[in-house]
Amino acid sequence: MAAAQTYDSVNLLVRALFATHGDTSPDALKQALENPHEPHRGVVTTYDHPFSAHDHDAFSVNMIWLGVWRGGEIRYFHATDAALSGAVRHKQER
């Protein structure tokens, strides 16, 4: 999960850099991250508005699952995670 979150985070930042047209100031990047022009289909989820002025976590607790990769398959630690494995989990508002 950490690798997927890192991959998505880098892609969100790259998209923000393109949106600022090269302005790498903190304010420009913050605005671009908090106000994306379109959703980003990442590995973990589809990010509609992952950040806001008061929320700088791109995902929420409902999006986390536990498991290991063994023998060519994911083995989930919780049955509910296995049952929801095919569902796209969207960020819950705080």
C-alpha positions as CSV (number, residue, x, y, z in Angstrom):
1,M,0.0,0.0,0.0
2,A,2.8,2.4,0.8
3,A,4.3,2.1,-2.7
4,A,0.9,2.8,-4.3
5,Q,0.4,5.8,-2.1
6,T,3.8,7.1,-3.0
7,Y,3.2,6.6,-6.7
8,D,-0.2,8.5,-6.4
9,S,1.4,11.3,-4.3
10,V,4.1,11.9,-6.9
11,N,1.5,12.0,-9.7
12,L,-0.6,14.5,-7.8
13,L,2.4,16.7,-7.3
14,V,3.4,16.5,-11.0
15,R,-0.1,17.4,-12.0
16,A,0.1,20.4,-9.6
17,L,3.4,21.5,-11.2
18,F,1.8,21.4,-14.6
19,A,-1.2,23.4,-13.4
20,T,1.1,26.1,-12.0
21,H,2.9,26.5,-15.4
22,G,6.2,26.4,-13.8
23,D,5.5,28.5,-10.7
24,T,7.0,26.5,-7.9
25,S,6.2,28.9,-5.1
26,P,4.6,27.3,-2.1
27,D,1.4,29.3,-2.6
28,A,1.0,28.3,-6.2
29,L,1.6,24.6,-5.4
30,K,-0.8,24.7,-2.5
31,Q,-3.5,26.3,-4.6
32,A,-3.0,23.7,-7.4
33,L,-3.1,20.8,-5.0
34,E,-6.2,22.0,-3.2
35,N,-8.0,23.0,-6.4
36,P,-7.4,20.4,-9.2
37,H,-9.0,20.9,-12.5
38,E,-10.1,17.3,-12.9
39,P,-10.0,14.1,-10.9
40,H,-6.9,11.9,-11.0
41,R,-7.3,8.1,-11.4
42,G,-4.6,6.8,-9.1
43,V,-3.7,3.3,-7.9
44,V,-5.2,3.7,-4.5
45,T,-8.4,5.6,-5.6
46,T,-9.7,8.3,-7.9
47,Y,-8.7,11.6,-6.3
48,D,-11.4,14.2,-6.8
49,H,-10.3,16.8,-4.3
50,P,-7.7,15.1,-2.2
51,F,-6.7,18.2,-0.3
52,S,-8.3,21.3,1.1
53,A,-7.2,24.3,3.2
54,H,-8.0,22.3,6.4
55,D,-7.3,18.7,5.3
56,H,-3.9,17.7,3.9
57,D,-4.3,14.0,3.9
58,A,-5.1,12.6,0.5
59,F,-6.9,9.5,1.9
60,S,-9.0,8.5,4.8
61,V,-9.1,5.5,7.1
62,N,-11.8,3.8,5.1
63,M,-9.3,3.4,2.2
64,I,-6.7,1.4,4.2
65,W,-6.6,-2.4,4.1
66,L,-4.1,-4.9,5.4
67,G,-2.7,-7.9,3.5
68,V,0.4,-9.5,2.1
69,W,1.4,-10.7,-1.3
70,R,2.1,-14.5,-1.1
71,G,2.2,-17.1,-3.8
72,G,1.0,-14.7,-6.5
73,E,-2.0,-13.4,-4.7
74,I,-3.1,-10.9,-2.0
75,R,-4.0,-12.5,1.3
76,Y,-6.1,-10.1,3.3
77,F,-6.0,-10.0,7.1
78,H,-9.7,-9.1,7.4
79,A,-12.6,-10.7,5.5
80,T,-14.3,-7.3,5.0
81,D,-11.2,-6.1,3.1
82,A,-11.3,-9.1,0.8
83,A,-15.0,-8.5,0.1
84,L,-14.4,-4.8,-0.8
85,S,-11.1,-5.4,-2.7
86,G,-12.7,-4.7,-6.1
87,A,-14.5,-1.5,-4.9
88,V,-13.0,2.0,-5.4
89,R,-12.9,3.5,-1.9
90,H,-13.4,7.3,-1.9
91,K,-12.1,9.6,0.7
92,Q,-14.6,10.3,3.6
93,E,-15.0,13.8,4.8
94,R,-13.8,14.5,8.3
